[in-house]
Amino acid sequence: MSRRAPGTRPGSLARKLVALTTVVAALAVTLTGIVAWQTAAHGAEDRERDQLRRQATVLSRLPVLTEALFNGARLLGGPNGVELAVIAPDGTVSGTATPAVDTASKAALLAGRPVSTRGVLGGREVLLVGQPGVRGGAVVLTEPYAIVTENTTRVRRSVVVPLLVGMLGAALAGALLARRIARPLTRAARVAHRLADGERGVPAPVDGPRETAEIGHALNVLDAALTHSENRQREFLLSVSHELRTPLTALQGYAEALADGLIEPERLPEVGGVLADETRRLDRFLSDLLDLARLEADDFPLALAPADLCAVLTEAAAFWTAPCERGGVTLRVERAETTGAEGRPTAAGKAGRDTRAGRPVVVETDAFRVRQLIDGLVRNALRVTPEGAPVVLSVRAAADGGAELQVRDGGPGLSEDDVRVAFEPGVLHARYRSTRPVGSGLGLAIARRLAERLGGALRVDGHGPEGGARFTVTLPSSVDAG
């Protein structure tokens, strides 16, 4: 494959369009010239033959065919190179064109058939036209073929100038068209370069042909998306900075107090506990950041194998039972045995039924990552669920052979606006950190990315059956490891 030499730049679109239209015009002119060239020759010959035929027809209708009558008419009209031959009914040929009349032409004329051919007279090629006479015999007229050649040359010369003018006009039209097409593309390219340089709020032109207008519209959409994304990233970084600064401030303050000997001996266990809590908080936050970064990597590992999601949910419930009891939260596990029409649970799926009592729900997936996904959603639900309210874990087989997991809570739920931004890192954290217990702001983003890596999807409803949010994970029956 050829490579462009370093330092070279591709030609502009306008120049390429001009070159293309010029080549097309030149090709069209060449083809037209070839056709006109041939047409001029045939047309000139046909016109001369038709003229000779009319003259021969007039002469053939005379009562007496004589060369003297023709010579007298030629004296009145002036010389034109036309010669005459008269064929008598008995086959005798007379006149100046006699040498050009061959045996085949004479036989055809005596048989009453007109003749139009070529012959030789005086060593020169001539056009030969003959017409049978009304009283027998025939009239033959010849004309030097050089007259046809002269007429052809004259016609061809008259065609050359229009063809050249047409080619120049096509090139000019191509230049104007190229300029019209390239102008919005050039402006769009300048806008794209400004966006690439970090400038935002740059309007792209949406005029010109439909395709270039679509490019301008796409650039405007890209500009808005980049602006929105960068604003989100800026807010997220501010949130991260805030989350890191709070424990670091506590650690720094207590460390300085310990170094200065300002902590009484009896308070050392208390201070040690605070330092340990803040350290764990920092570790959890940094672990979430690392998890999110790993999930975005192309080589994120998955250990795919048949997994019973009922068993995975049971293990998760066993782990979270004690934290729920400490918070006064009721943990329930549900399972729908099968699915009926439209994927709805059948009557076999009763609330509160232990998953260990039903049939397994087996899919090919990474059980460790599914457990990580469930733990993240339960941790998020437990954080906002008040004392006495439930947290519900649910699993059921899907009609397409996959599975559906749900984590529901009895917390305050989410508004419609919350649902739209629920999986964007740090957005809900920044919105509710002063009114609700919050985590690192990354848990839901990690959960959705995990679901996608497992070939499924994670969606949220602002209010489920228990009043709080409902998170639903759909997993396929198998995952493409590639």
Beta strands, then each sheet from edge to edge (+ up, - down):
strand 1: 83-87
strand 2: 93-94
strand 3: 115-121
strand 4: 124-132
strand 5: 138-144
strand 6: 305-308
strand 7: 330-336
strand 8: 362-365
strand 9: 390-397
strand 10: 403-409
strand 11: 457-461
strand 12: 470-475
sheet 1: 2+ 1- 5+ 4- 3+
sheet 2: 6+ 8-
sheet 3: 7+ 9+ 10- 12+ 11-
end
